Amino acid sequence: MKISRNNFGGINNSTVVIGNNNRVSNGKNEEIDWEKFSAELMTTLTKLPQNSEEFRACTQLLVESTSKDEGKVSAFLKKHAPQFTSDVFSNLASTLLADTINKLMVGM
């Protein structure tokens, strides 16, 4: 079957791409709201057991985040990935905080 005179509805300038191993990006680099990030960290700290590794890592992350240096914070998170991916942290952190940490760990 041959399809003629069809540009697939303008697919060339959309987020749909024909081909193999394609990667779609919206070209938007999300800025981190450092104040919200810090506030969410502080809230999470009140919920975490104070003798846990997660509490210590979260406390250090709060200090690191004051630099507002995405690369520095990302490196810290990768170094302490077990604490920020643990069940204890995941169950107590807000969705906003967990998503932001995940994006920083993977790279925005």
N, C-alpha and C positions, 0 to 999 in steps of 0.2 A: 504494500500500500504506500502510495506516495502522497505526501502532504505538500501542497504548494500554497504560496502566498500567505504563509503564516509566520509571524514573528514571535509566536508564543506569547502574545499579549504584552509585548515590551519587556520580555524577560532579561534582556541584556543590561538594563539599568535597575535591576531589582536585587533582592537578597537571595533569589533563587539562581543557581548557576548550574549549567549543564556540564558534566564531566566527571572525572574520577579524582578522589583525594582533594576535594575542594574545601576551603575553609572560608566561612562567612564571618565578616566582622562589620559592625556598624560604624566603625571609625570614631567612636565616642570613647574617650578615656575618662573614666569616672573619677572625680575628685573625692578624696576621703574627707568627710566632715570630722576633723580631729576632735572637736569638742564633744560631739555625740559619741565618738569612739571611746574617748576617755570616760565619759559619763556611764556608758554601758559597761566598761571595764570595772568601774567603781561599784556599780550595782552587782555585778557578778562576784566581785570580791566579798561582798557581804553575805553571799550565799554559799561560797566555797568553804570547806573545812580548813581552818587556819594551819593545820599541821600537814596539809597535802602539798604534793609537788605542783599541782595545778595552781594553788594559791600563791606559792612562791614565784612561779613563772608568770602568772597574771600580774603580780605586783611589779616584777621587773619589766613586763611589757608596758605597764602604765608609765614607768619612768622613761623607757625607750620612746614611747609615743609622744612625749613632750617635745622631742626634736622635730616632729612633723616631717621626718625624713623617711619617705616610703621605702627606699632601698634598705636602710638600716633596720627598720621595723620588720620588713620582709625577711631579711637575713636572720634576725632574732627568732622569728616565728618558725622558720625552717629548722633552725638549730634545736628548738624546743617543740617540735611537731608532736611528739608523743603526749605531752601535757595538754596541747590544744586540740587534740583529736580524741582524747580519752572520753569514755562514757560520762565520767563525773563532770567534766567541763561542758561537754555537748548537751547534757541534760539541764544545766543551770544557766548557760549563756543564752542571751536573747537571739532571735533569728538574725537581727541586724548585725550583731557582733559576730556571730558564727559565720555569716555570709562574708563580711568584710575580712575576717581572718582567713577564710578559705581563699578569697580572691588575692590577698596579699601573699599567701603561701604558694599559690599556683602562678601568680603573676597576672596582673590586670591587663 
